[in-house]
């Protein structure tokens, strides 16, 4: 069996696991009254279970463990290993960190956790992951910076992990948005890691993709009146965000052992996460500008803007997914044609113009309704 066959098998196993477990999570949620109650900040109405993310970590760990076990049973000739010698520490530290975040997410979804406590846990998990040797060691010429010394690269990586994890958590505001954006990124990461022949990370990406597809169906197309709709909650968003940060950092990491490297890898990696990352930066700047707590919730995210313009939840979600895919495609096409710093400036410029345009349209709509 070749590596591609193993990856496809992994995908269908995680897909099947998620299909099996989500209906049972729904059943338990309704029996124990574990719902996400609507309030003035949330855009949904009615009671909907918020424990969809409970299926994510078990599906990922079960599938990866099964692939490793099959290799031990049948050997390299029949079932090649997805784990290289250098991957062992990353796998152990990464899964340990992921488990801690997963448990924190469950606690938050069930009884609530203060954001400062979640922040401390996220920082600890990021430090644990960085301790495995996974860190951003090169900026590939961004702001004229190339190789990063550990004293700079290690804390920068911890910050990046926490930032990406929270970006996915905060973008999870309407049906299918966080899972859709994550699904697009995971698909691209799968292809990119296959190209680089880094099979563990390709497996992690495709297994996570298989895990969230059934959730996406229940979240977007599930009928709440029949008890078939579910949210991922903090359990899901923290889990997915942390996995995406692992993939982005590994792909960005300069490593001579990788034979088929993608040029300017850091731009490619973060182009796949540009929408949640830029959205969080804009929201934080907006809150700071008006003297608000940067951690306080509001309705100023990009999906709130589209909803304010009259878009349906599904139309807003699809539009934002297309915007994200457009940024990723543009960066991939221009990467070898223009300077990396010019490309970053172009991304920021387009995002800023788009936000100003949306705000102007919203203000016109509000003014028109008052007239």
BELLINBEL-V500336 format. One line per field, one symbol per residue. phi: phi as a letter, one per 30 degrees, with the letter a starting at -180 (. if undefined). burial: b if it has 9 or more other C-alpha atoms within 8 Angstrom, else e. A space follows every 50 residues. Layout:
# BELLINBEL-V500336
phi: ???
burial: ???
This chain:
# BELLINBEL-V500336
phi: .dddddddddedddddddddddeddddddddchcbcddbddcccbicbeb cedddddedddddddddddddddciddcbeddcddddddddddddddddd ddddddeddcbjbdddddddddddddddddddjcadcachjdhiccdcde dcdddddeedddddedddddddcbeidddddddddddddeddddedhcdd dddddddddddddddedddccdcddciccacdideddddddddddedddd ddddbddddcdddhedddddddcdddddddeddddddddcicddcddacb dddddddddjddeddddddddddddddddddddceccbddddddddeddd ddddddddddddddddddddd
burial: eebeebbeebbbbbbebbbebbbebbebbbeeebbeebeeeeeeeeebbb bbbbbbbebbbbbbeebbebbeebbeeebbbbbeeebbbbeebbbebbbb bbbbbbbbbeeebeeeebbebbbebbbbbbebebbbbbbbbbeebbebee eebbebbbbbbbbbbbbbbbbbbbbbbbbbbbbbbbbbbbbbbbebebbb bbbbbbbbbbbbbbbbbbbbebbeeebbbbbbbbbbbbbbbbbbbbbbbb bbbeeeebeeeeebbbbbbbbbbbbbbbbbeebbeebbeeeeeeeeeeee bebbbbbebebebbebbeebbebbbebbeebeebbeeeebbebeeebeee beeeeeebbebbeebeeeeee
